[in-house]
Amino acid sequence: MAVLENVDVRLEWPTGADAGQLWLTAGVAHAPALGYRFRRLEWRCPLQRSGTGWQCEGPVRAEGSGSARLAIRLDEATTSVVLQRGRARLSLDRTAASPELTRIDLRDVPARWAQALAETAWHDVQLGEGRLEGEVRVDSGQDDGLGVAANLALEAFALDTPDGRVAAGGLGAHLNVEGRFGADPRVQVDGVLHGGEMLFGNAYVSLADRDVPIEIGARRVDGGGWALEGLQWHDGDRLDARGRAELAADGGLAGLEAAFESESLQGLGESYLGGWLGVLGLADIRLSGGAQGSVRLDAAGLESAVLELQRAGIADPRGRFAFEGLEGEARFSSGPSVASGVRWAGLDVYGIHFGPGELPLSSAGGVLAGRGDVVLDVLDGRMRVEDIRIRPPGAQGGLDVRFGLALEALDIATLSGALGWPAFNGQLSGRIPQAHYADDRLALDGGLRMQLFEGEVAVSSLSMERPFGVLPTLSADIALDGLDLESLTGVFGFGSISGRLHGRIDHLRLLDWSPVAFDAELHTEKTRGVRQRISQRAVQDLSSVGDASFMGSLQGQLIGLFDDFGYARIGIGCTLADEVCEMQGLRSDGRGFTIVEGSGVPRLTVVGYNRRVHWPTLVERLAAVGSGEVAPVVD
C-alpha cells in the first residue's frame, strides 16, 4: 500500500543495551492508491523489543509537512502505527492474518490531512478548516481497486476550488461512506449534515443550524467528472428533493435531473435561492406559499422545467413590486412545445395596484412565451402587455426578456398620489413596441405620451440599468409642448405664471431616482387667447432659486405696489454635470442672462447673474419654494 524510495536505514545498538537508536530516511514515500506523497522523509526513534515484537517512537519530518510524532509496533500477528501532532491522532492497525485489511482511527484530525485522498476523487478540491473523527477501513485485496468504508464525523468543515465556483464552510456532518477507488471509482454516502453553507456556481445553500439527511451515490465518468445517482435531500418543509446529477472535472454542474417540493417558499428562498436571486438583484425578495416541480439541466443549460405554485406570493421589501395569490404552473421546454399558465389575485408595482390577471404560456426551443396579450385594469385605464418572450440563462447568454407594452388613458392624478408626486392631472397613454431586458439593462423602444396641464409631455429613448438591483439608473429624453403654466405653477406652489410652456430635457440620467445629468431648456411661446402674466410671488421665487435680480424702468419701491406684471417671453436652461448646473436664459450680456423679458406697464425684467449653480443647493431652494418657506419680498 506504501512505497519507500531511496531508503537509508541506520541502527546504533550499544553492546548490552536494552534499546538502540534508529534513523530512517527516504527520498520519496508514497501511497499511490491514497494519493499521498512525501519527500525527504526522516524518522528517528529508540528501537526496543516489546514482547515478541518491536516498537519505536519518535519525531518524523517531511519536506513541507512539518513535524509529528510517529510510533510503530510490530510483532508476528499485528502492525500498529500511530501518528500524532498536538491533539490530532491517527492510528493504523493491520493483522498478519488479513494483511490486505487496514483499520484507521481518526481523533481530532485536521481536515487538511485528507487533502491527498480527496484529490484522488476531485483533482481541484482544496480542503480548508475543519476536524475529522471516526473510523476508516481500507481493503487493498480486491481486484477492482482499493475499498474504503468509513464512519466519520466532521466539524466546521470547509473546502473550495481555485476558481471559486465551488465552496463550503462551517459544515458539520455524520456520514457513512462506502467507496472503491480503482479503474471504476464509486462512492456511496449517507448521513446527516449539521448546518453550514455551500456554493455551487450561482447556487448558494445556507443550512444555518439545521440537520439535513442526505443520500448520494457517485461513480467516476469519462473526462474526470462524477455521476451522482440516487440523490436525496430532506430539509423539512423548505425542500424535499430527489434525482441525479453530473459534475464536471472542475466540480461544476454538467447535468441535473431532479424533482422537488417545498411547503415553505419563504424558507426555500432564504436557504437555497439567494445566489440565483442575487444575480437578478433580488437577493432580499420575500416569498410565501408552496411549490413543487421538476428540472432537467445539461451542459448547455436548462433543458426542461415545471413549476407548480400553490397560494404563492412574491414581495419586494423595498416596495418595488408584489404578487399575491399566485396559482397554476409554468412549463419550460428546450424541445417540443408545451402549454401552461399562471394567474394571480393581486399585483402591485411601485405602489400602483393592478387587478387580478392571468398569463397563458407556451414554451418551445428554449423560450418561454405568452399565448396572447395580458390586459390589466390599472389607474382607471388599461395596460396591455404583448409578445412576452423569456429565455433563461444558458450557453447563449444570461437571462433575456422581451415584451411590448401599451398604456391606454391611465389617470395621472391617481398615479401621482401612488408615487407621492404633486397633484398632477391628466392622462397617460403610449406604446412601447418592444422592451428588452438583458445583462441587467432594460431598453425600451418607442415612447410614452402624457396629456398634462392642457399640453403634452413625450418621453423617448427610455432605458434602465439594474432596474431591480443596487443604484438603478434611468435614461430618457423628454419633450414638453404647450403646458398651461398657470396650472403647473399652481401645483408646485411657485407663485403664479400664465402662458404656455414648451421645451425639452435631453439626455436625462437618474441614479437611484435622483438626477445626475441632463441638458434642459424651457421657454414660453405666445399663444392666441392666452394672457402672459407673472406674479410678484413668482418673481421672488425665481430670484430665490436662481440668484436672480430684477431690473426695469420703474424704481424698486414702486414695483411692490403691483400684484403681477406682463411679460413677453420666459426662458431658462440648465446643463447638469458633476453636481453643477450651467445656467442659460433668453439672451446673455456681459453681466448676466435674461430669464424674464418684460412687456407693457409696469415693465419688469428678471436677470440671472450666477451661471454655475450647485445642484444640491438648487434642489433645496426648489423644495423651499414648493413648501412655501420662501416669502415674497420686494425692496
C-alpha positions as CSV (number, residue, x, y, z in Angstrom):
1,M,0.0,0.0,0.0
2,A,3.0,2.3,0.7
3,V,6.3,2.5,-1.2
4,L,9.6,4.0,0.0
5,E,12.3,5.0,-2.4
6,N,16.0,5.9,-1.9
7,V,15.9,4.5,1.6
8,D,18.7,4.8,4.1
9,V,18.5,2.9,7.4
10,R,21.0,3.2,10.3
11,L,20.9,1.4,13.6
12,E,23.2,2.1,16.6
13,W,22.8,-0.5,19.4
14,P,25.5,-0.4,22.0
15,T,26.6,-3.8,23.4
16,G,24.5,-4.9,26.3
17,A,21.9,-2.1,25.9
18,D,18.1,-2.6,26.0
19,A,17.5,-0.3,23.1
20,G,19.1,1.0,20.0
21,Q,18.8,4.3,18.0
22,L,17.1,4.0,14.6
23,W,17.4,6.6,11.8
24,L,15.4,6.1,8.7
25,T,15.4,8.5,5.7
26,A,13.6,8.1,2.4
27,G,13.9,10.3,-0.7
28,V,10.2,9.6,-1.5
29,A,7.4,7.9,0.4
30,H,4.1,7.5,-1.3
31,A,0.9,5.6,-1.2
32,P,-0.5,5.7,-4.8
33,A,-3.9,4.4,-4.0
34,L,-4.5,7.1,-1.3
35,G,-2.8,9.9,-3.2
36,Y,-0.1,10.7,-0.5
37,R,3.4,11.5,-1.5
38,F,6.2,12.9,0.8
39,R,9.7,13.9,0.0
40,R,12.8,13.8,2.3
41,L,11.1,11.8,4.9
42,E,13.1,11.5,8.2
43,W,12.3,9.5,11.3
44,R,14.4,9.0,14.4
45,C,13.4,6.8,17.3
46,P,14.7,4.5,20.1
47,L,14.1,0.9,18.8
48,Q,13.4,-1.7,21.5
49,R,11.8,-5.1,22.0
50,S,8.2,-5.3,23.1
51,G,7.1,-8.8,24.0
52,T,7.5,-10.9,20.8
53,G,8.0,-7.9,18.6
54,W,9.5,-4.4,18.3
55,Q,8.5,-0.9,19.0
56,C,9.9,2.5,18.0
57,E,8.5,6.0,18.7
58,G,10.0,9.4,17.8
59,P,9.7,12.6,15.7
60,V,9.1,12.3,12.0
61,R,9.5,15.1,9.4
62,A,8.9,15.5,5.7
63,E,9.6,18.4,3.4
64,G,6.8,20.9,3.5
65,S,4.8,18.9,6.1
66,G,6.1,20.0,9.4
67,S,6.8,17.7,12.3
68,A,4.8,15.0,14.1
69,R,5.4,12.0,16.3
70,L,5.3,8.5,14.8
71,A,5.1,5.3,16.8
72,I,5.3,1.8,15.3
73,R,4.8,-1.5,17.0
74,L,5.4,-4.8,15.2
75,D,5.0,-8.4,16.1
76,E,4.2,-11.6,14.3
77,A,0.5,-11.0,14.4
78,T,-0.1,-7.3,14.2
79,T,1.2,-4.0,12.9
80,S,0.3,-0.8,14.7
81,V,1.1,2.8,13.6
82,V,0.2,6.0,15.5
83,L,0.8,9.4,14.1
84,Q,0.2,12.3,16.4
85,R,0.6,16.1,16.2
86,G,-0.9,18.1,19.1
87,R,-4.4,16.9,19.8
88,A,-4.7,15.3,16.4
89,R,-4.2,11.5,16.4
90,L,-4.2,9.0,13.5
91,S,-3.8,5.3,14.3
92,L,-3.4,2.4,11.8
93,D,-3.8,-1.3,12.7
94,R,-3.3,-4.4,10.5
95,T,-3.1,-8.1,11.3
96,A,-0.9,-10.7,9.7
97,A,-3.9,-12.9,9.2
98,S,-5.5,-10.3,6.9
99,P,-2.7,-8.1,5.6
100,E,-5.0,-6.6,3.0
101,L,-7.3,-5.1,5.6
102,T,-6.3,-1.9,7.4
103,R,-8.2,-0.1,10.1
104,I,-7.5,3.6,10.6
105,D,-8.8,5.5,13.6
106,L,-9.1,9.3,13.5
107,R,-9.3,11.6,16.5
108,D,-9.5,15.4,16.2
109,V,-7.6,15.2,12.9
110,P,-7.4,18.4,10.7
111,A,-9.4,18.0,7.5
112,R,-6.4,19.1,5.6
113,W,-4.7,15.8,6.4
114,A,-7.2,14.2,4.0
115,Q,-6.2,16.6,1.1
116,A,-4.3,14.0,-0.9
117,L,-7.0,11.4,-0.5
118,A,-9.7,13.9,-1.6
119,E,-7.6,14.8,-4.7
120,T,-7.8,11.2,-5.9
121,A,-11.6,11.8,-6.3
122,W,-11.6,15.5,-7.1
123,H,-8.4,17.0,-8.5
124,D,-9.2,20.7,-7.9
125,V,-10.6,20.4,-4.4
126,Q,-8.8,22.3,-1.7
127,L,-9.7,21.3,1.9
128,G,-9.7,24.1,4.5
129,E,-10.6,24.3,8.1
130,G,-12.4,21.6,10.0
131,R,-11.8,18.5,12.1
132,L,-12.4,14.8,11.4
133,E,-13.2,11.9,13.8
134,G,-14.2,8.4,13.1
135,E,-13.0,5.1,11.7
136,V,-11.9,4.1,8.2
137,R,-11.4,0.6,7.0
138,V,-9.3,0.0,3.9
139,D,-9.3,-3.2,1.8
140,S,-6.5,-3.5,-0.7
141,G,-7.1,-7.1,-1.6
142,Q,-9.8,-6.6,-4.2
143,D,-9.2,-7.0,-8.0
144,D,-11.3,-3.9,-8.8
145,G,-9.4,-1.4,-6.7
146,L,-9.0,-0.1,-3.2
147,G,-12.1,-0.4,-1.0
148,V,-12.8,2.2,1.7
149,A,-15.5,2.1,4.3
150,A,-15.8,4.9,6.8
151,N,-17.9,6.2,9.6
152,L,-16.9,9.9,10.0
153,A,-17.9,13.0,12.0
154,L,-17.0,16.4,10.5
155,E,-16.9,19.7,12.4
156,A,-16.6,23.2,11.0
157,F,-15.5,21.6,7.6
158,A,-14.5,23.9,4.7
159,L,-13.4,23.4,1.1
160,D,-13.2,25.4,-2.1
161,T,-11.8,25.3,-5.7
162,P,-9.2,27.6,-7.3
163,D,-11.8,29.3,-9.5
164,G,-14.2,29.9,-6.5
165,R,-17.1,28.2,-8.2
166,V,-17.5,25.6,-5.5
167,A,-17.0,26.2,-1.8
168,A,-18.3,25.2,1.6
169,G,-17.8,26.4,5.1
170,G,-18.9,25.7,8.6
171,L,-20.2,22.2,7.7
172,G,-20.9,19.6,10.3
173,A,-21.8,16.0,9.4
174,H,-22.1,12.4,10.5
175,L,-21.5,10.3,7.4
176,N,-21.3,6.6,6.4
177,V,-19.1,6.2,3.4
178,E,-18.6,3.2,1.2
179,G,-16.1,3.6,-1.7
180,R,-14.0,1.8,-4.2
181,F,-11.1,3.5,-5.9
182,G,-9.6,1.9,-9.0
183,A,-10.3,1.7,-12.7
184,D,-14.0,2.4,-11.9
185,P,-14.2,4.6,-8.8
186,R,-17.5,4.6,-6.9
187,V,-18.7,6.1,-3.6
188,Q,-21.9,5.8,-1.6
189,V,-22.6,8.4,1.1
190,D,-25.5,8.6,3.5
191,G,-25.9,10.5,6.8
192,V,-26.8,13.9,8.2
193,L,-25.4,17.4,7.5
194,H,-25.4,19.7,10.5
195,G,-25.5,23.4,9.4
196,G,-23.0,25.3,7.3
197,E,-23.2,26.8,3.9
198,M,-22.3,25.7,0.3
199,L,-21.8,27.4,-3.1
200,F,-22.1,25.7,-6.5
201,G,-21.7,28.3,-9.2
202,N,-24.6,30.7,-8.6
203,A,-26.4,28.2,-6.3
204,Y,-25.9,29.2,-2.7
205,V,-27.2,27.0,0.1
206,S,-27.4,28.0,3.7
207,L,-28.3,25.4,6.3
208,A,-27.9,27.6,9.3
209,D,-28.0,25.2,12.3
210,R,-30.5,22.7,10.8
211,D,-29.9,18.9,10.3
212,V,-30.5,17.7,6.8
213,P,-30.5,13.9,6.0
214,I,-28.8,13.1,2.6
215,E,-28.0,10.2,0.4
216,I,-25.6,10.3,-2.5
217,G,-24.3,7.6,-4.8
218,A,-21.4,8.6,-7.1
219,R,-19.3,7.0,-9.8
220,R,-16.4,8.3,-11.9
221,V,-17.2,9.0,-15.6
222,D,-15.1,9.7,-18.7
223,G,-13.4,13.1,-18.6
224,G,-12.7,13.0,-14.9
225,G,-16.2,14.1,-13.6
226,W,-18.7,12.3,-11.5
227,A,-22.2,10.9,-11.9
228,L,-24.3,11.4,-8.8
229,E,-27.1,8.9,-8.6
230,G,-29.9,8.3,-6.0
231,L,-29.6,11.8,-4.7
232,Q,-32.0,12.5,-1.8
233,W,-32.2,15.7,0.3
234,H,-34.7,16.3,3.1
235,D,-34.7,19.7,4.6
236,G,-38.0,19.9,6.5
237,D,-40.7,22.0,4.8
238,R,-38.1,24.1,2.9
239,L,-37.0,21.5,0.3
240,D,-37.5,17.8,-0.3
241,A,-35.6,16.8,-3.4
242,R,-34.5,13.6,-5.2
243,G,-32.8,12.9,-8.5
244,R,-29.5,12.6,-10.2
245,A,-26.7,14.9,-11.3
246,E,-23.4,15.1,-13.2
247,L,-20.3,17.1,-12.1
248,A,-17.6,18.1,-14.4
249,A,-13.9,17.5,-13.6
250,D,-13.7,21.1,-12.1
251,G,-16.7,20.4,-9.9
252,G,-19.1,22.5,-11.9
253,L,-22.6,21.2,-12.6
254,A,-22.8,19.5,-16.0
255,G,-26.2,17.9,-15.7
256,L,-29.2,17.6,-13.3
257,E,-32.5,15.8,-13.3
258,A,-34.5,16.3,-10.1
259,A,-38.0,16.6,-8.6
260,F,-38.6,18.8,-5.7
261,E,-41.3,20.0,-3.3
262,S,-41.4,23.0,-0.9
263,E,-44.2,23.7,1.6
264,S,-42.4,26.9,2.6
265,L,-41.2,29.1,-0.3
266,Q,-40.1,31.6,2.3
267,G,-37.6,29.1,3.7
268,L,-36.7,27.9,0.2
269,G,-35.8,31.4,-0.8
270,E,-33.8,32.1,2.4
271,S,-31.8,28.9,2.3
272,Y,-31.4,27.9,-1.4
273,L,-32.3,30.7,-3.9
274,G,-30.2,33.6,-2.5
275,G,-27.5,33.1,-5.1
276,W,-29.8,33.0,-8.1
277,L,-31.9,35.9,-6.9
278,G,-28.8,37.9,-6.1
279,V,-27.7,37.7,-9.8
280,L,-31.1,39.3,-10.7
281,G,-30.7,42.0,-8.0
282,L,-33.4,40.4,-5.9
283,A,-31.4,38.8,-3.0
284,D,-33.8,40.2,-0.3
285,I,-37.0,39.2,-2.0
286,R,-39.7,37.7,0.2
287,L,-41.5,34.5,-0.9
288,S,-44.6,32.8,0.6
289,G,-46.8,29.8,-0.2
290,G,-45.8,26.5,-1.6
291,A,-44.5,25.0,-4.8
292,Q,-43.4,21.7,-6.4
293,G,-41.9,20.8,-9.7
294,S,-39.0,19.3,-11.6
295,V,-36.0,20.4,-13.5
296,R,-33.6,19.0,-16.1
297,L,-30.2,20.6,-17.0
298,D,-27.4,19.7,-19.3
299,A,-24.1,21.3,-20.1
300,A,-25.8,23.8,-22.4
301,G,-28.2,25.0,-19.7
302,L,-31.9,24.4,-18.9
303,E,-33.5,21.6,-20.8
304,S,-36.9,21.4,-19.2
305,A,-38.7,22.6,-16.1
306,V,-42.0,22.5,-14.4
307,L,-43.0,24.8,-11.6
308,E,-46.4,24.4,-9.9
309,L,-47.5,27.2,-7.5
310,Q,-49.9,26.9,-4.6
311,R,-51.1,30.2,-3.0
312,A,-47.7,31.7,-3.6
313,G,-46.6,35.3,-3.1
314,I,-43.6,37.4,-4.1
315,A,-42.9,40.7,-2.3
316,D,-40.0,43.2,-2.6
317,P,-39.2,44.6,0.8
318,R,-38.4,48.0,-0.8
319,G,-41.9,48.2,-2.2
320,R,-41.0,47.9,-5.9
321,F,-43.4,45.1,-6.7
322,A,-45.5,42.4,-5.1
323,F,-47.6,39.4,-6.4
324,E,-50.4,37.8,-4.3
325,G,-52.3,34.6,-4.8
326,L,-50.1,33.1,-7.5
327,E,-51.6,29.8,-8.8
328,G,-51.1,27.5,-11.7
329,E,-48.0,26.2,-13.4
330,A,-45.2,27.3,-15.7
331,R,-43.6,24.7,-18.1
332,F,-40.3,25.3,-19.9
333,S,-39.1,23.2,-22.8
334,S,-35.9,23.4,-25.0
335,G,-37.6,21.0,-27.4
336,P,-41.2,20.4,-28.4
337,S,-43.9,22.9,-27.5
338,V,-45.7,22.6,-24.1
339,A,-48.5,24.8,-22.8
340,S,-49.2,26.1,-19.3
341,G,-50.4,29.2,-17.5
342,V,-50.3,31.2,-14.2
343,R,-52.8,33.6,-12.6
344,W,-52.6,36.0,-9.7
345,A,-55.1,37.6,-7.3
346,G,-53.2,40.9,-7.0
347,L,-50.2,42.8,-8.3
348,D,-48.5,46.0,-7.1
349,V,-45.7,47.8,-8.8
350,Y,-44.2,50.8,-7.0
351,G,-47.3,51.3,-5.0
352,I,-49.6,51.1,-8.1
353,H,-52.3,48.4,-7.7
354,F,-53.3,46.2,-10.6
355,G,-56.3,43.9,-10.6
356,P,-56.3,40.1,-10.9
357,G,-54.6,38.7,-14.0
358,E,-53.7,35.6,-15.9
359,L,-50.8,34.8,-18.2
360,P,-51.2,31.8,-20.6
361,L,-47.8,30.4,-21.5
362,S,-46.2,28.2,-24.1
363,S,-42.6,27.0,-24.4
364,A,-40.5,25.5,-27.2
365,G,-36.9,25.7,-28.4
366,G,-35.7,27.2,-25.1
367,V,-38.1,30.1,-25.0
368,L,-41.0,30.7,-22.6
369,A,-43.6,32.9,-24.4
370,G,-47.0,34.3,-23.6
371,R,-50.0,33.0,-25.5
372,G,-51.8,36.2,-26.3
373,D,-51.8,39.6,-24.6
374,V,-52.2,40.2,-20.9
375,V,-54.7,43.0,-20.3
376,L,-54.8,44.7,-16.8
377,D,-57.1,47.3,-15.4
378,V,-55.0,50.0,-13.7
379,L,-55.3,53.7,-12.7
380,D,-58.8,53.9,-14.3
381,G,-57.3,52.9,-17.6
382,R,-55.8,49.8,-19.2
383,M,-52.4,48.3,-19.6
384,R,-51.7,45.7,-22.3
385,V,-48.5,43.5,-22.2
386,E,-47.8,42.0,-25.5
387,D,-45.5,39.3,-27.1
388,I,-43.8,38.2,-23.8
389,R,-40.7,36.1,-24.5
390,I,-38.3,34.8,-21.8
391,R,-35.1,33.0,-22.5
392,P,-33.5,31.6,-19.3
393,P,-29.7,31.9,-18.7
394,G,-27.7,29.3,-20.7
395,A,-25.0,28.7,-23.2
396,Q,-26.4,31.5,-25.4
397,G,-26.0,34.1,-22.6
398,G,-27.8,35.4,-19.5
399,L,-31.4,36.0,-18.8
400,D,-33.2,37.6,-21.8
401,V,-36.7,39.0,-21.5
402,R,-38.7,40.8,-24.3
403,F,-42.2,42.2,-24.3
404,G,-44.4,45.0,-25.7
405,L,-46.4,47.5,-23.7
406,A,-49.4,49.7,-24.4
407,L,-50.9,52.2,-22.0
408,E,-54.5,53.5,-22.5
409,A,-55.8,56.6,-20.7
410,L,-54.2,56.0,-17.3
411,D,-55.2,58.6,-14.7
412,I,-52.2,60.7,-13.8
413,A,-53.8,62.1,-10.6
414,T,-54.1,58.6,-9.2
415,L,-50.5,57.8,-10.4
416,S,-49.2,61.0,-8.7
417,G,-50.8,60.0,-5.4
418,A,-49.4,56.5,-5.6
419,L,-45.9,57.8,-6.2
420,G,-46.0,60.7,-3.8
421,W,-45.8,63.3,-6.6
422,P,-47.5,66.7,-6.6
423,A,-51.2,66.5,-7.6
424,F,-50.9,66.4,-11.4
425,N,-54.0,66.0,-13.5
426,G,-54.2,64.4,-16.9
427,Q,-53.9,61.1,-18.8
428,L,-51.0,58.9,-19.7
429,S,-51.0,56.9,-22.9
430,G,-48.4,55.4,-25.1
431,R,-46.9,52.3,-26.7
432,I,-43.6,50.6,-26.4
433,P,-43.3,48.1,-29.3
434,Q,-40.5,46.2,-27.5
435,A,-38.9,46.3,-24.1
436,H,-35.7,44.2,-23.9
437,Y,-34.1,43.1,-20.6
438,A,-30.6,41.6,-20.8
439,D,-27.3,42.0,-18.9
440,D,-29.2,43.8,-16.1
441,R,-30.3,46.5,-18.5
442,L,-33.9,47.3,-19.7
443,A,-34.1,49.1,-23.0
444,L,-37.5,50.4,-24.3
445,D,-38.3,51.2,-28.0
446,G,-41.0,53.7,-28.8
447,G,-42.2,56.1,-26.1
448,L,-44.9,57.4,-23.9
449,R,-47.1,60.4,-24.1
450,M,-48.9,62.2,-21.3
451,Q,-51.7,64.7,-21.6
452,L,-50.8,67.1,-18.8
453,F,-51.9,70.7,-18.0
454,E,-53.7,71.0,-21.3
455,G,-50.5,70.2,-23.1
456,E,-48.4,67.1,-23.8
457,V,-45.2,65.5,-22.4
458,A,-43.5,63.0,-24.6
459,V,-40.9,60.5,-23.2
460,S,-38.5,58.7,-25.6
461,S,-35.1,56.8,-25.6
462,L,-36.0,55.1,-22.3
463,S,-33.6,52.6,-20.8
464,M,-32.8,51.3,-17.3
465,E,-29.8,49.7,-15.8
466,R,-30.1,47.4,-12.8
467,P,-33.9,48.0,-12.6
468,F,-34.2,45.7,-9.5
469,G,-30.6,46.0,-8.3
470,V,-28.4,48.4,-6.4
471,L,-28.4,52.0,-7.6
472,P,-30.9,51.7,-10.6
473,T,-30.2,54.1,-13.4
474,L,-32.8,55.5,-15.8
475,S,-32.1,57.4,-19.0
476,A,-34.6,59.3,-21.2
477,D,-35.4,62.3,-23.4
478,I,-38.4,64.4,-22.6
479,A,-40.2,66.9,-24.7
480,L,-42.8,69.4,-23.4
481,D,-45.4,71.0,-25.7
482,G,-47.9,73.7,-24.7
483,L,-48.3,73.1,-21.0
484,D,-50.6,75.5,-19.2
485,L,-48.2,77.4,-16.9
486,E,-50.9,78.7,-14.5
487,S,-52.0,75.1,-13.7
488,L,-48.4,73.9,-13.5
489,T,-47.1,76.7,-11.1
490,G,-50.2,76.3,-9.0
491,V,-49.4,72.6,-8.4
492,F,-45.8,73.4,-7.4
493,G,-46.7,76.5,-5.3
494,F,-44.4,78.6,-7.5
495,G,-46.3,81.8,-7.4
496,S,-48.5,82.3,-10.5
497,I,-47.4,82.5,-14.1
498,S,-49.9,82.3,-17.0
499,G,-48.9,81.3,-20.5
500,R,-47.8,78.2,-22.4
501,L,-44.6,76.3,-21.7
502,H,-42.5,74.4,-24.2
503,G,-39.1,72.8,-24.0
504,R,-37.0,69.7,-23.7
505,I,-35.0,67.7,-21.2
506,D,-32.4,65.8,-23.2
507,H,-30.0,63.1,-22.0
508,L,-31.7,62.8,-18.6
509,R,-30.0,60.4,-16.3
510,L,-31.3,59.4,-12.9
511,L,-29.2,57.4,-10.5
512,D,-31.3,55.8,-7.7
513,W,-34.1,58.0,-9.0
514,S,-32.1,61.3,-8.4
515,P,-31.0,63.4,-11.4
516,V,-27.2,63.3,-12.1
517,A,-27.2,64.7,-15.7
518,F,-29.4,66.4,-18.2
519,D,-29.5,69.2,-20.8
520,A,-32.7,71.1,-20.3
521,E,-34.3,74.2,-21.9
522,L,-37.7,75.6,-21.1
523,H,-39.4,78.6,-22.7
524,T,-42.8,80.2,-23.3
525,E,-44.4,80.8,-26.7
526,K,-47.1,83.5,-27.3
527,T,-50.4,81.8,-27.9
528,R,-53.6,83.4,-29.2
529,G,-56.1,84.0,-26.4
530,V,-53.6,83.2,-23.6
531,R,-52.5,86.0,-21.2
532,Q,-48.9,86.2,-20.2
533,R,-48.6,87.5,-16.7
534,I,-46.2,86.7,-13.8
535,S,-47.0,87.4,-10.2
536,Q,-44.8,89.2,-7.7
537,R,-44.5,85.9,-5.7
538,A,-43.3,84.1,-8.9
539,V,-40.7,86.8,-9.4
540,Q,-39.4,86.4,-5.8
541,D,-39.3,82.6,-6.2
542,L,-37.4,82.9,-9.4
543,S,-34.9,85.2,-7.7
544,S,-34.5,82.9,-4.7
545,V,-33.9,79.8,-6.8
546,G,-31.5,81.2,-9.4
547,D,-29.8,84.0,-7.6
548,A,-31.6,86.4,-10.0
549,S,-32.3,90.1,-9.6
550,F,-34.8,92.2,-11.4
551,M,-34.4,95.4,-13.3
552,G,-36.8,97.7,-15.0
553,S,-37.8,101.2,-15.9
554,L,-39.6,101.7,-12.6
555,Q,-38.0,102.1,-9.2
556,G,-37.8,99.1,-7.0
557,Q,-40.0,100.6,-4.3
558,L,-42.8,101.2,-6.9
559,I,-42.7,97.5,-8.1
560,G,-44.1,96.4,-4.7
561,L,-47.3,98.3,-5.5
562,F,-48.3,95.7,-8.2
563,D,-49.5,92.1,-7.8
564,D,-48.4,90.9,-11.2
565,F,-46.6,92.0,-14.4
566,G,-46.9,91.4,-18.1
567,Y,-44.0,89.6,-19.8
568,A,-43.1,89.0,-23.5
569,R,-41.0,85.8,-23.0
570,I,-39.6,83.5,-20.3
571,G,-36.7,81.2,-21.0
572,I,-34.3,79.3,-18.8
573,G,-31.9,76.4,-19.3
574,C,-29.6,74.1,-17.3
575,T,-26.9,71.7,-18.3
576,L,-26.2,69.4,-15.3
577,A,-22.9,67.6,-14.8
578,D,-20.8,66.8,-11.7
579,E,-23.5,68.4,-9.4
580,V,-23.2,71.8,-11.2
581,C,-25.9,73.4,-13.3
582,E,-24.6,75.6,-16.1
583,M,-27.5,78.2,-16.4
584,Q,-28.7,79.9,-19.6
585,G,-31.5,82.3,-20.4
586,L,-33.2,84.0,-23.3
587,R,-30.1,86.0,-24.1
588,S,-26.8,87.0,-22.4
589,D,-24.8,90.1,-22.0
590,G,-21.6,90.9,-20.2
591,R,-23.2,90.9,-16.8
592,G,-25.9,88.1,-16.8
593,F,-28.6,86.3,-18.7
594,T,-32.2,87.3,-19.1
595,I,-34.8,84.9,-17.6
596,V,-38.0,87.0,-18.0
597,E,-38.3,89.7,-20.7
598,G,-40.8,92.3,-19.5
599,S,-43.7,93.8,-21.6
600,G,-46.1,96.6,-21.1
601,V,-46.5,98.8,-18.0
602,P,-45.4,98.1,-15.3
603,R,-42.5,96.6,-17.1
604,L,-40.2,94.1,-15.4
605,T,-37.2,92.1,-16.5
606,V,-35.6,89.3,-14.4
607,V,-31.9,88.7,-15.0
608,G,-29.7,85.9,-13.6
609,Y,-26.1,86.5,-12.7
610,N,-24.9,83.2,-11.3
611,R,-24.2,80.9,-14.3
612,R,-22.9,78.0,-12.2
613,V,-25.3,76.8,-9.6
614,H,-24.6,73.9,-7.2
615,W,-27.3,71.3,-8.0
616,P,-28.0,70.1,-4.4
617,T,-28.4,73.7,-3.3
618,L,-30.7,74.4,-6.2
619,V,-32.9,71.4,-5.3
620,E,-33.1,72.7,-1.7
621,R,-34.2,76.1,-2.9
622,L,-36.9,74.5,-5.1
623,A,-38.1,72.4,-2.2
624,A,-38.3,75.5,0.0
625,V,-40.3,77.4,-2.7
626,G,-42.7,74.5,-3.1
627,S,-43.3,74.2,0.6
628,G,-43.9,78.0,1.0
629,E,-40.8,78.6,3.1
630,V,-39.7,81.4,0.9
631,A,-41.8,84.5,1.4
632,P,-42.2,87.2,-1.4
633,V,-40.1,90.3,-0.5
634,V,-39.7,93.3,-2.8
635,D,-37.3,96.1,-1.9
